[in-house]
Amino acid sequence: MTPIDYIQAGILAVFAGPEAFSLLGLPISVTLLMVAGGFLLGIVGGATPGLAGPFLMAVSLPILLSIFGFTPDALLPVLGFLIGVMKGATVGGSVPAILFNTPGTPDAMLTTLDGYPMARNGHPVKALQAAHFSSASGDTFSDLVLFTCAPFLAIVVEAHLGFTEKAALIILSLSFVAAVVGSAPLKGLFAAFFGLFVASIATGEDSYPRLSMGTDTLQSGVPLITAVLGVLILGEILVAFEDMFRARRDGNRAHAEGLPDSGERLTLRDRRALLPFISASAGIGTIIGALPGIGSTLAATLGYATGLRMHKGPVPFGKGTPEGIAATEAANSSVSGANLIPVLSLGIPGNVGAVFLILAADSIGGFNPGPGVFRFSSAEVNPELVIAFGLFTMMMLANIMNWVIGGRIMRACGVMARIPTKLLLPMVLLLTLSAIYVQEADFRVFGFALVFALIGYGMRKLQVPTLPFVIAFILAGGLEKAMRQAFAASGADPLFLFRSPLSVVFLSLSVVIILYFVRTAGNYEEKVETQS
């Protein structure tokens, strides 16, 4: 098969997959419906404080697996739904930020600086249109970079990396994530090592369980979905319950009623004026997104700071200017596509959304993110490459839906931000526990869920980042396998990691990154203490 044949096969896998129903004689595939359904749910969830994209993906995954099963036909519909949620939530998070000064996602925090003042000044629709135009533009640009760069990066990696280099590359990625995420690199390292430790319980290639303490409960290891949802979602729910009980009133919602509306809309001239800010922020977000573990919050911060330096308009940043919204939304939206570059080319997740895409691929099988995905041979068919192009097709479909109907749905979802927290949190808790049980169908998982919920709660209270724990937990199996294979291939050489020049480079970079961020964090703390 030629590259064109693979592209066509990926497109057909989406449009000509299992049929859901016929419309005017044309078959509508299940995958198309799942992308559309995920996108709509993502916008609604993003527009609802407390229901961010990662939570919706986390709850949806076990339910989707119980519905579609683990057959090869289930892979594209499940991935399509998760991609739709990821895309929709990125756009929807700006709705409560603009209308109610309550960001639906952490990435939309900076959107409140200019979005809410615009809404208070009588331009809520114009602010929402600016957010939608910027978000859709940045997301589309990032996806185009993903489609272009991921295959070439994977080919280079596959050609030059053996078992030893791959093991060192995973160590480098874990070091980078641990050092960058959060305010204290040492806490990030602790979280990563703790994730590796938990993943080693009763797992590995040995015939006997490890660290199970002789109990039947730990003999088969820690359930992956339960651990991830417990730390990421249930821990956050416990913190939210604590905040709700402590808070007497929510001041941000005091002005939710009666926003004036001048009827002004975003004109073509306004869109042209936003393009320089969108271009700069989209480039920043794409670069940030391609680095595992940094996330969209930093991208939004850098995008806003860059836009602030570029801005020469009459209304300054922070007082209600569309350029401020554009600089933030284009940056955080352009992260979503670029975050899949390390996933598809290296098999390393860079953010929480990518974590659940990898979990879905691992659970169903038939698609192993990594350099082997883009292995091309005209003599035999590579089914993983077909799935990769199907993935690209679904991402473009979600982008098209965003351009066509995303803005209208955003404006209709403004009411979602008024759901009281005391009603929302119990619903979120019930959905999460139901999803955990659907995945495992064993009451013992509730014990694991409680333990990891407390772990997630404790990590947040101690300001220990949870993402390094989750990514280390997921990559632990691949790291152990690569190191065992490299050790065997070296003839049981105890210094096998230091026999390859490229491996030494990766390990050296790991040390440099950790030392650099530890020193930077220390200097920052000293500066804060001096100022105080």
C-alpha positions, 0 to 999 in steps of 0.5 A, a space after each residue: 500500500 502507498 501512503 495515499 492508500 493508507 490515508 484513504 483506508 483511514 478515511 473509509 474506516 471512519 465513514 464506512 465503519 459499522 453502520 448505525 442507521 441510514 439517512 436518505 439511503 446513505 449509511 451513517 457510521 457509528 464512529 461519526 455519531 460517536 465523534 458528534 456525541 462526544 463533541 456535544 458532551 464536551 462543550 456542555 461539560 466544559 461549560 459546566 464548572 466541575 465537569 472538565 474534559 478529563 473528568 468526562 473522558 474518565 467517566 465515559 471510557 469504562 461505560 464505552 468499553 462496556 457498551 462496545 466491548 473489546 473487539 477491533 470494531 470498537 476502537 475507532 468509535 471509542 477513540 472518536 467519542 473521547 476525541 470529541 469530548 477533548 475538543 468540545 471541552 476545550 471550547 466550552 470552558 470559555 463560556 462560564 469564564 466569560 459570562 459568570 467569571 467562573 472558568 469551566 476549566 483551569 485553562 480558561 482562567 485567564 479568559 476571565 481577565 478580558 471575557 468577563 469585563 466585556 460581558 459586563 460592558 454589554 458585549 457577551 456575544 461578541 466575547 463568546 464569538 471571539 473565544 470561539 473563533 480563536 479556539 477553533 483557529 488554534 485547534 485547527 493549526 495544532 492538528 495540522 502540525 500534528 498530522 505533519 510532524 508525528 509521522 516523521 518524528 516516529 520514523 526517525 525514532 523507529 530508525 535510531 532507537 533500540 531497547 536501551 534508547 527507548 528505556 532511557 527515553 521513557 526515563 527522560 520523559 518521566 523526569 521532564 514531566 515530574 520536574 515541570 508539573 507543579 511548583 516543586 520538582 522534588 514533589 513531582 519526582 516523588 509522585 513519579 516514583 510512587 506511581 512506578 512503585 504502585 504499578 510494580 505491585 503484582 505485575 511484571 514478567 515474573 511468574 510470582 507476584 511482587 509486593 502483594 503481602 500475601 493477600 489475594 486482593 493485591 495478587 492481581 495488581 492494582 486496577 488501572 482505571 480505578 487507580 487513575 480515576 481515584 487519584 485524578 477525579 475522586 481526589 478532586 471531588 473530595 477537595 471540592 466537597 471540602 471547599 463547598 462545606 467551608 465556603 459560605 457563599 459563592 461571590 463569583 455568581 452574584 452577578 450571574 443575572 442580568 448581563 447587558 447585551 448591546 447586540 454587537 457581533 464580531 465583524 470580519 474586520 474584528 476577526 482580521 485584527 485578532 489574527 496576529 494574536 491568534 497566530 502568535 498564541 497558536 505557535 506558542 501553544 503548539 510548541 508547549 503542547 509537543 513537550 510532554 507534561 507541561 500542559 495548556 495552563 502554561 501555554 495560556 499564560 505565555 500566550 496572554 503575556 505575548 499578546 499583552 506585549 503586542 497589543 496597541 489598542 485603545 482598550 488595555 488588556 484586563 479591561 475587556 478587549 477581544 485581543 486578550 480573549 484571543 491570545 488566551 483561547 488560541 494558546 490553550 486550544 492549540 495544545 490539544 492537537 500537539 499533545 498527541 505528537 509524543 503520544 503517537 510518535 513515542 507512546 508517551 502521554 503528555 496530558 490527562 486527555 492523552 492518558 485516557 486515549 492511551 488507556 482506551 487503546 490499551 484496553 481494546 487492543 489493536 493499536 499501540 501508540 508509539 514509533 511502530 504506528 507509522 511503520 510503512 511497508 508496501 509489501 504488507 499492510 500495517 493496520 495501526 497506520 490505518 487507525 492513525 489516519 482514522 484518528 486524524 480524520 476524526 480530529 478534523 471532523 471534530 474541528 469541522 463541527 467546531 467551526 460549523 456549530 460550536 459557536 451556537 452551542 457555546 451560547 446555548 450552554 451559558 445556563 449550565 454554569 448556574 448549576 449549584 455545586 451542592 447538586 453537581 458534586 454528588 452527581 459527579 461522584 455517582 457517575 465516577 463510582 458507576 464508571 469504576 464498577 462498570 469497568 471491573 464489575 467487582 465490589 472490591 474496586 470500591 476499596 481501591 477507589 477509596 484508597 486512591 481517592 484519599 491518596 489523591 486528596 492527600 497529594 492535593 493538600 500537600 501540593 504534590 502533582 497528580 499527573 506524574 503519578 498517573 503517567 508513571 503508573 501507565 508507563 511503568 509496564 513499558 519501562 520495565 519491558 524495555 529495560 528487561 529486553 535491553 538487559 537481555 540483549 546486552 548479555 546481562 551487562 549491569 551497565 547496559 544503559 550507559 553503553 549507548 551514546 544516545 542513551 547516555 545523552 537521554 540520561 544526562 538530559 534527565 539529570 540536567 532537567 531535574 537539577 535546573 528546575 530544582 534550582 529554579 524553584 529554589 531561587 523562586 522561593 528565596 525571592 518570595 521570602 526576601 520580598 515578604 
